Amino acid sequence: MELIFRDLKEYIAFDEADAAHLRELSPLVTPEFTTIVTAFYHALEQNERTSAVFSGPDQVERLRVSLHGWLAEIFAGEYDEDYFRKRSRIGRVHVEVGLLPHFM
């Protein structure tokens, strides 16, 4: 998995300067996370194909918390193997629940 992650970063030319820029943006974007998460899940719940993957309000609330954390990690500036593993796991879960690729 390490090789895949390194290849991805090289492919998009993502380096420490990019990580530093994301860290610098964190104070500006973090206050907007709740608004972003709320709008995102509102849009998913309004679409019958995306809302069909939810088991109920408790799951949606857990997912809201997860998305908030996911956003925070993007701007934390730590893009290591653990970061890549978490992102890969999220992608696999999306596939397992039947979320169509064009909604990911």
Contact map, one row per residue, 1 for C-alpha under 8 A:
11111000000000000000000000000000000000000000000000000000000000000000000000000000100010000000000000000000
11111100000000000000000000000000000000000000000000000000000000000000000000000000100000000000000000000000
11111110000000000000000000000000000000000000000000000000000000000000000000000000000000000000000000000000
11111111000000000000000000000000000000000000000000000000000000000000000000000000000000000000000000000000
11111111100000000000000000000000000000000000000000000000000000000000000000000000100100000000000000000000
01111111110000000000000000000000000000000000000000000000000000000000000000000000000000000000000000000000
00111111111000000000000000000000000000000000000000000000000000000000000000000000000000000000000000000000
00011111111100000000000000000000000000000000000000000000000000000000000000000000000000000000000000000000
00001111111111100000000000000000000000000000000000000000000000000000000000000000000000000000000000000000
00000111111111000000000000000000000000000000000000000000000000000000000000000000000000000000000000000000
00000011111111000000000000000000000000000000000000000000000000000000000000000000000000000000000000000000
00000001111111000000000000000000000000000000000000000000000000000000000000000000000000000000000000000000
00000000111111100000000000000000000000000000000000000000000000000000000000000000000000000000000000000000
00000000111111111110000000000000000000000000000000000000000000000000000000000000000000000000000000000000
00000000100011111110000000000000000000000000000000000000000000000000000000000000000000000000000000000000
00000000000001111111000000000000000000000000000000000000000000000000000000000000000000000000000000000000
00000000000001111111100000000000000000000000000000000000000000000000000000000000000000000000000000000000
00000000000001111111110000000000000000000000000000000000000000000000000000000000000000000000000000000000
00000000000001111111111000000000000000000000000000000000000000000000000000101110000000000000000000000000
00000000000000011111111100000000000000000000000000000000000000000000000000001000000000000000000000000000
00000000000000001111111110000000000000000000000000000000000000000000000000000000000000000000000000000000
00000000000000000111111111000000000000000000000000000000000000000000000001111000000000000000000000000000
00000000000000000011111111000000000000000000000000000000000000000000000000111000000000000000000000000000
00000000000000000001111111100000000000000000000000000000000000000000000000000000000000000000000000000000
00000000000000000000111111111000000000000000000000000000000000000000000000100000000000000000000000000000
00000000000000000000011111111100000000000000000000000000000000000000000100110000000000000000000000000000
00000000000000000000000111111110000000000000000000000000000000000000000000000000000000000000000000000000
00000000000000000000000011111111000000000000000000000000000000000000000000000000000000000000000000000000
00000000000000000000000011111111100000000000000000000000000000000000000000000000000000000000000000000000
00000000000000000000000001111111100000000000000000000000000000000000000100000000000000000000000000000000
00000000000000000000000000111111110000000000000000000000000000000000000000000000000000000000000000000000
00000000000000000000000000011111111100000000000000000000000000000000000000000000000000000000000000000000
00000000000000000000000000001111111110000000000000000000000000000001001000000000000000000000000000000000
00000000000000000000000000000011111111000000000000000000000000000001000000000000000000000000000000000000
00000000000000000000000000000001111111100000000000000000000000000000000000000000000000000000000000000000
00000000000000000000000000000001111111110000000000000000000000000000000000000000000000000000000000000000
00000000000000000000000000000000111111111000000000000000000000010011000000000000000000000000000000000000
00000000000000000000000000000000011111111100000000000000000000010000000000000000000000000000000000000000
00000000000000000000000000000000001111111110000000000000000000000000000000000000000000000000000000000000
00000000000000000000000000000000000111111111000000000000000000000000000000000000000000000000000000000000
00000000000000000000000000000000000011111111100000000000000100010000000000000000000000000000000000000000
00000000000000000000000000000000000001111111110000000000000000000000000000000000000000000000000000000000
00000000000000000000000000000000000000111111111000000000000000000000000000000000000000000000000000000000
00000000000000000000000000000000000000011111111001100000000000000000000000000000000000000000000000000000
00000000000000000000000000000000000000001111111101100000000000000000000000000000000000000000000000000000
00000000000000000000000000000000000000000111111100100000000000000000000000000000000000000000000000000000
00000000000000000000000000000000000000000011111111100000000000000000000000000000000000000000000000000000
00000000000000000000000000000000000000000000111111110000000000000000000000000000000000000000000000000000
00000000000000000000000000000000000000000000001111111000000000000000000000000000000000000000000000000000
00000000000000000000000000000000000000000001101111111100000000000000000000000000000000000000000000100010
00000000000000000000000000000000000000000001111111111100000000000000000000000000000000000000000000000000
00000000000000000000000000000000000000000000000111111110000000000000000000000000000000000000000000000000
00000000000000000000000000000000000000000000000011111110000000000000000000000000000000000000000011100000
00000000000000000000000000000000000000000000000001111111101100000000000000000000000000000000000000000000
00000000000000000000000000000000000000000000000000011111111100000000000000000000000000000000000000000000
00000000000000000000000000000000000000000000000000000111111100000000000000000000000000000000000000000000
00000000000000000000000000000000000000000000000000000111111110000000000000000000000000000000000000000000
00000000000000000000000000000000000000000000000000000011111111000000000000000000000000000000000000000000
00000000000000000000000000000000000000000000000000000111111111100000000000000000000000000000000000000000
00000000000000000000000000000000000000001000000000000111111111110000000000000000000000000000000000000000
00000000000000000000000000000000000000000000000000000000111111111000000000000000000000000000000000000000
00000000000000000000000000000000000000000000000000000000011111111100000000000000000000000000000000000000
00000000000000000000000000000000000000000000000000000000001111111110000000000000000000000000000000000000
00000000000000000000000000000000000011001000000000000000000111111111000000000000000000000000000000000000
00000000000000000000000000000000000000000000000000000000000011111111100000000000000000000000000000000000
00000000000000000000000000000000000000000000000000000000000001111111110000000000000000000000000000000000
00000000000000000000000000000000000010000000000000000000000000111111111000000000000000000000000000000000
00000000000000000000000000000000110010000000000000000000000000011111111100000000000000000000000000000000
00000000000000000000000000000000000000000000000000000000000000001111111110000000000000000000000000000000
00000000000000000000000000000000000000000000000000000000000000000111111111000000000000000000000000000000
00000000000000000000000000000000100000000000000000000000000000000011111111100000000000000000000000000000
00000000000000000000000001000100000000000000000000000000000000000001111111110000000000000000000000000000
00000000000000000000000000000000000000000000000000000000000000000000111111111100000000000000000000000000
00000000000000000000010000000000000000000000000000000000000000000000011111111100000000000000000000000000
00000000000000000010011011000000000000000000000000000000000000000000001111111000000000000000000000000000
00000000000000000000011001000000000000000000000000000000000000000000000111111100000000000000000000000000
00000000000000000011011000000000000000000000000000000000000000000000000011111110000000000000000000000000
00000000000000000010000000000000000000000000000000000000000000000000000011011111001000000000000000000000
00000000000000000010000000000000000000000000000000000000000000000000000000001111111100000000000000000000
00000000000000000000000000000000000000000000000000000000000000000000000000000111111100000000000000000000
11001000000000000000000000000000000000000000000000000000000000000000000000000011111110000000000000000000
00000000000000000000000000000000000000000000000000000000000000000000000000000011111111000000000000000000
00000000000000000000000000000000000000000000000000000000000000000000000000000111111111100000000000000000
00001000000000000000000000000000000000000000000000000000000000000000000000000011111111110000000000000000
10000000000000000000000000000000000000000000000000000000000000000000000000000000111111111000000000000000
00000000000000000000000000000000000000000000000000000000000000000000000000000000011111111100000000000000
00000000000000000000000000000000000000000000000000000000000000000000000000000000001111111110000000000000
00000000000000000000000000000000000000000000000000000000000000000000000000000000000111111111000000000000
00000000000000000000000000000000000000000000000000000000000000000000000000000000000011111111100000000000
00000000000000000000000000000000000000000000000000000000000000000000000000000000000001111111110000000000
00000000000000000000000000000000000000000000000000000000000000000000000000000000000000111111111000000000
00000000000000000000000000000000000000000000000000000000000000000000000000000000000000011111111100000000
00000000000000000000000000000000000000000000000000000000000000000000000000000000000000001111111110000000
00000000000000000000000000000000000000000000000000000000000000000000000000000000000000000111111111100001
00000000000000000000000000000000000000000000000000000000000000000000000000000000000000000011111111111000
00000000000000000000000000000000000000000000000000000000000000000000000000000000000000000001111111100000
00000000000000000000000000000000000000000000000000001000000000000000000000000000000000000000111111100000
00000000000000000000000000000000000000000000000000001000000000000000000000000000000000000000011111110000
00000000000000000000000000000000000000000000000001001000000000000000000000000000000000000000011111111011
00000000000000000000000000000000000000000000000000000000000000000000000000000000000000000000001001111111
00000000000000000000000000000000000000000000000000000000000000000000000000000000000000000000001000111111
00000000000000000000000000000000000000000000000000000000000000000000000000000000000000000000000000011111
00000000000000000000000000000000000000000000000001000000000000000000000000000000000000000000000000111111
00000000000000000000000000000000000000000000000000000000000000000000000000000000000000000000010000111111
